[in-house]
Amino acid sequence: MGHRIATLGLAACLSAGPAAAEIFHRETIPDFRAVSIAYDAEVCGIWVANEGPEIVLMTTFGKEIRRFETGMRSVRSLTVERGGLLIANGWGEFRRLDREGGAIDRPFNLSATLVDTEGLHRDADGSFLIVEDDTSRLLRGAPEGAVQMELAGDAFDPPMTEPQGVTRDPYSGNILVVDDNEGLNSLFELAPDGRVLSVLPLSDYGRDAEGVALQPETGTLFVGFDSGRALAIFDWMPSEITIDTPLERGPDCALS
């Protein structure tokens, strides 16, 4: 797709009129369970949780770099922070690890109201985007865990009833959420306030979408399919830009 740093050109293109978001399938890595994915600009790779005790670090081309045990029986979601990773087991327990798997702190609860954490993304300002499937919620939490925004996914049009993974495009500002097979098995593109911008079906590429991540400088989108046991890689183009200034996206990835 080329480097996305030329945001003015993209903004001009998108402002010409209404457009739909687009994904262009590159490849699929089969026999690979990915329930949560996070892009890490510090290591030019993606972290993958498979609902077991391990985490895998892969290149953006799908080659394994390393894996390690987390100390959790099951990792349901993860995100990247400045010092390493924040992981969650989906039952209210969170833990911080460095990039080699070492524990940074003891297990803790981010918030008493955050239990069913299926998707987790640390935003540029330190706040969190969180999705919960059973309650069909999209949340924004302050760095210390206090809930700042709560949206009901089943009230969206169309409804987002089983949100599983969440990330954000720092260039457009849009929030990306995958809804699994109990919902629409689709990628929801949302404005920062939760307005639905587009919904892209994913069933042609895999079953039971649960993880999503974006390498922003290349527009490379990663979607993990749980029961479909696959990791699909796409080129991504948003439908519109919803913020005035691009968000912090981390260092350039020399291996892009």
Secondary structure, DSSP 8 states (H G I E B T S, - for coil): ---TT-HHHHHHHHTTS----EEEEEEEEES---SEEEEETTTTEEEEE-SSSEEEEEETTS-EEEEEE-SSS---EEEEETTEEEEE-SSS-EEEE-TTS-BSS--B-S-TT-----EEEE-TTS-EEEEETTTTEEEEE-TTS-EEEEEEGGGSSS---SEEEEEE-TTT--EEEEE-TTTT-EEEEE-TT--EEEEEE-TTT-SSEEEEEEETTTTEEEEEETTTTEEEEEEEE-S----SS-----S--TT-
